[in-house]
Amino acid sequence: MNIEECMSFINSYSKSGGRITDLSRARELMRLVGDPQERLKFVHIAGTNGKGSTLEYIANALQFSGYKTGKFTSPFVLRYTDRIRINDDEIDENSLCEIAEFVKERIGGAAYSQFEITMAIAMLWYDREKCDVVVLETGIGGTLDSTNVIPPPLVSVITSISLDHTALLGETVEEIASHKAGIIKSGSAVILSEDNPDSVRELVRETADKVGAELIPCENCPPSVDGGLFSPFMYRGIKLTPAMAGIHQKYNAQTAITACIYLRSKGFSVSDSAIIQSIETTQVRARVQYIDGEPPVIVDGGHNPAGVGMLSLMLMYLSTRGKKIYTVMGMVDSKDYVDCVKKISELSDKFFAVDGFAPNAVSAETLADIASFRTEAEFGSLEECTKKAKTLALENGGVAVICGSLYLASEYLNTVQ
């Protein structure tokens, strides 16, 4: 199987596959390929926002401590292989093709999802390469997410929970939290990010008690007094400044630190220096990604109200310091695009709406109409709008912002920047 045949096989599966009501389909898939997940150790991460950043903090601290660390994330940002990594290396083309062929030869005609096929490929690679630990991000939810076929993990981590994927997970934060809490397993432990409401805390506590899992309180990391764009905080008397911008990174980092310290009790020698190095060097593409330059550019794929709210806080911070904001934004119709556009446009000195980056992208004209009630707005192609936004930012000492859909952020990072 060459790479074209390999990707054709993977892309022959739909994003969601057939409808599921339990994990039997994913379990059968893994059984057919030899249950590689049973030979691996995991840190399992669920949540609405912050999963990717928290995963990278934990995985990099393990890597810096000398462990061979698998990283499984979704969706990919630049290319398919960037979601399946060991340490800093993406799965290589030869391994991808060999393992995909192995999977193809052993599975039947069930309506698997592309995510399930990808997970099977990833698990086989991590097992083949003898990873010490895999830091595993759920796709959607938790209870019925195919990653939940793993045995009890070293620790489960639940990050910030808010409204997203409501058609699948429920209309309230508590309903969504019940799905995320489905990754909590008997005989394991769970860590919950501090930036969750009391109702979510109580639900997670009750779930942990019910299944017999230990609830680990987060390490207390108070914010640093000087604040700033990169949200420094204090860790055991040491000031840490995340390399990723945004006030929310304090919570993601705090959650990751707690997980790393807990892993010591499971036999992993994760040093303080490795934790500090991870917090202060880790960066994730398209997660409030600050690209310094003339002009500076912020790229963010936060596509739900909570994620857009985090970006809004950064834009407010920049605005209060005299920075003009020139925004290029695109959204897909499965998200609450009206509320997201309202939040961002009211902080923008000029708003550029784009589409064409995904089959279900909301029309640029529709987004521009929503934004026009709050700021000057126009629409066009991603390339021309980005050029205009950067020119204005350069002329006025401002910042260009590329935001909305992660598909848009990916297209920008792949083809425009």
N, C-alpha and C positions, 0 to 999 in steps of 0.2 A: 504494500500500500504506500503510494507516494503522498506528499502533503496535500495535493489537490483532491485525491481520493479520500484522504483522511478527513479533510474539512467538509467534503461532500457528505460523508457518512454522519458526521456530527451535526451538520446543518439540516440533515433530513428529518431530524426530530424537532418538534415544535417547542416553544418556550415552556409551556405548561404540561404537555402530554395529555393523556386522558384524565378525566375527573377522578380524584382520589378521596377516600373517606378514612383511610388508614395507611400504614407504612408497608403493607404487604408487597406492593409492587417494587418499591425500592429494596426491600429485604430480599426478594426473589432475584432481583438484578445482582445484588452483591453476592448472593449464594452462587449464582451461575458463574461469576468470575473468581470465586474462591475465597470470599469473605476477607479481603486484605485488611479491612478496618479492625478485625479482631486481633490483629498482631501489632497494632499501633496504640500509642498513648495520645490523648487529646486534651486541649483546652478548647471548649466549645463556647462560641459567642453568638448571642442573639440580641436584638434591639431594633429600634426604629432608626435612630441616628447614632453615630459614634462608633459603630461596629468596626469599620475599616481602620480608623485611627487607633482604637484600643487594641485591635489585633496587631497592628504594626509595632506599637510600643512593647507589647508582651513578647512577640516573636523576636524582635530585635534584641531585647534584653537577654533572651535565651541564647540567641545566636552569638552575641558579644561575650556570653559566658562559656562559649565553646560547644554548644549543643547544635546538632544537625537538625534544623527546624523547618518543618513543612509549613507553608502558608497557603491557605485556600480562601480566596475572596471572590466576591461577585458584585456587579458584573465586571467584565474586563474594561479597561480604560483605553489603552492604546492598541492592544491586539489580544487575540484569544488566549495566548499562552501566559499573559501577565497575571492571570487568576490562579495559576498553578505554579508555585515556586518552592524551592528549597534554599534557605538563606537568601542570597541575592540573585540566585539563578532561576530563570524561568525554565519550564520543561523544554528540553531540546527537541528539535524536529524529528530526529530518528526515534527517540523514546515515545513521543506522541504518536507517531505513525505505527510503531510496533505494538504499542498497548491498545490503540484504537482497533487494530486488526484483531488482536487477541479478544477484545470485547465483542466485536462484530461476529466472530466465529462461534461465540458461546451463548449469545442471547437469542431469544425467539422474536416473535413479531409483536410483542406487547407495545402499547402506546406509551413508551417511556418519554420523559421530558429531556430536553437538551441538557438541563441542569443535572439530572440523574446520570446521564451518560458521562458528563464531564466529571462528576463526583467519582464515578467508578474508575475512570482513567486516572484521576488524581490519586486515589487511594492505592491503586496498583503501583503507581510510580513511587509514592512515599514508602510503600512496603519494600519494593525492589531496591530502593536506595537506602533502606534501613535508617529512616529518620528516628531520632531520639524522641521527638514529640512533634505533633501537628497542631497548629493553631488554626481552628476551623470556624469559618463564618457561615451562619445560616443564609439561605436565600431569602425566603419570605416566611415569617412566623416562627414556628419552633416545633409545636406538637406534630404537625404533618409535614414538616420540612424533611426532605430526604436525608439531610445530614444527621437527622435524629436516629438513624439506624446504628450509630456507633455505640459501643459499650459504655458504661458509666465513665465519664471523663475524669481527669485529674481534678478539674474544677470547671463549672459552668459560669459564664459571665453574662450578665444582662445589662446592657447600656441604656441610654435614655429612650423612653417609650413615649410615643405621641401618635397622632392620627396619621395613618398611611395604609394603603392597601385595604381600605375599609370594606370593599365588596367581598374580600376573602376573609378578613380577620375580625370584623365587627365595627360598630359605629362609635364605640366609646373607648377611651384609653384603657379602662379596666378589662374590656373584652379582648382588646389586642394584647394586653399584658398576660392574660390567661394563656394565649397561644405561645407567647415568648417563654413563659414559665414552663412550658412543656418540655424544655431541654433539661430541666432539673431531674436528676436521677438518684435512685436509692443508693446509699453508700458513698455518695459523692459530696460535693460542696458547691455552693453558689455565692457569687458576689454580685451585688446590685449597685449600679451607679447612684451616687448621691443626688443627682439632679432629676429625681423622680418624685411624683406626688405621694402623699401618705397612703392613698388608696392602693397604689401600685406596690408600695413597700409591704403593706399588710397582705396583699394577695400573694406576693412572692414568699413572705414569711409563712403563710398558711400552707402554700404548696410544698415548701421545703419540709415543714413539720409532717405533712401528710405522707410524703414519700420517704421520709427518713434521711434527709440531706441536711448538712450543716450550712447555716447562713453565716457568712463571714462579713463582719462590718468593714466598711472601707477605711483605709488608713486616712487619718485626718490631716489634710494638707491645706492650711489656710492660705488665702491669697496674699501675695506680696503687697506692701503698702503703695508701691509706685505704679502698679497697674501697667497699662500700655497695650499696644497692639497685639503682643504675643503672650499676654496673660500670665506673667510669672507667679509662682506660688512657693511656699516654704515646705520643705520636706525634711523633717528631723533636724531643723535648724539650718538647712542648706537652701539657698534660693535657687530654684530651677526655672528656666525659661524654655518652654516648648518651642521647637523649631517651626511648628505649625501655628498659624495665627488664629485668634478667636478666643473669646472667654470660655467657650465650651471645652477647649482643650485641657483646661485645668481639671475638669471632671473626668474626661477620658484618661488623662495621665494618672490621676488619683486612683481610678479603678484599676488601671494596668499595674501600678505599683503594688496595690493590695494583692492582686493576683500573683505577681512575681514573688512577693514575700510568702504568700501561702504555699507556692510551689516548693519552697525550701523544705516545708514539712513533708513533702512527697519525695524527697531525695534529690531535688535539683539544686545545685550550688549556683544560684543567681546572685551575683555580687552587687553591692550598692553601686559600685563604679559602673557596672554594666547597665543598671537601671537608669542612672543619671545620664550616661552616654546615650541611651535610647531616647529618653525624653528630650534631650537637647539637640539631637541630630535627626530624628525620624521625621520624614515628610511624606505625605500621601498626595498623589496627583488628584487634582479636581476636588479636593476637600478644603475649601477656603484656601486655595493654593496661591501664595503671594510670590509673584515673579518680579524681582527687582529689575529695574531698567529704566529707559527713557522712552515712554513713561512706564511707571510700574503697572503691572496687570494682576488682577485677582481673577482666578478661575475657580468656579464652584459649581458642583453638580447637585447641590442640595435641592430636592425637587418636591418637598412637602412643606407645609406651613412652619413646622418647627425648625427644619433645616434652613429654610429661607430666613426665619427669625434670627438664627445665629449669624448669618451673613449680614442681616440688617444692623445688628449691633456693631459689627465692624465698620459698616458704612457710616453709621451715626458717629462713631469715634473719629473717623477720618473727616467727616463734615464739620464737626465741632473744632477741628484743627485747621480749618480753612481749605481743605482739599475738595475740589470739584469732582463729582462722580459722573462718569459717562458709561452707561450700561448697555450691553448687548445681551438680549434675553430671548430664550426660546423654551417652550414647554410642550409636553405631550398631553393629550386629552384625557388620559387616565388619572391625572393629578388635579389638585385644586388650583388650577392655573389662575383663576380670577383673583383669589386672595393673595397668591404669591406675587402676581404682577402689581397689585395695589401696594403691597409692602415695599417692594423694591423701587417702583416708579416714584413714590413720594420722597424717596431719598436721592433720586437721580436728577442731575442738572440737565441731562438729556437722555432719552430712552430710545434705543434702537431695537425693534422687534424683528426676529428672523424665524424662518421655518425651513423645511426641506431636509432636515438632519435625521428624521425618523418618519416612518410611514404614517404614524398617528400624531404627528406634530400639529399643534394648533396653528391656524393660519396666522401669519405675521400681521396681517391687517387687523385681525381680531384683537391680538395682544396690544397693538399700537392704539386701538380705539380705547381699550381699558386704561392704558397708561396716560392717554391724552388728557384725562380729567385731572391729573396731578402734576404733569410736567410736559415739556415739549417732546413729542414723540414722532418717529417715522419708522418705516419698515423697508426691508431690502434683503439682499443675500448676506450670508455670514461674512464673506470676505469683504464686501464693500462696507458693511456696517462696522466691522471691526476696524477697518482702515480709518473711517470717519471718527470713531470713538477714540482711537489712539491719537489721532491728529489733534483733536480737541483737548485731550488730556495733556498732551505735550505742550500745546500753546498756552494752556491755562494752569499749569502746575498741578494737574489733577491725576486721577486714577481711572484706567479703563477696567471695566468689570465684565467678564463673560460668565453668564450664569443661567440657571434654570435646569434644564434637563441634563442628566449625565451624558446622554447621547450627544448633546450639543457641545459639552465640555470636551468630550472625546474627539469630536470632529475638529474642534479648534486646536487641540494639542497635537493631533495627527497631521493636519493639513494646512492650517492657517498661520499659526504663530511664527 
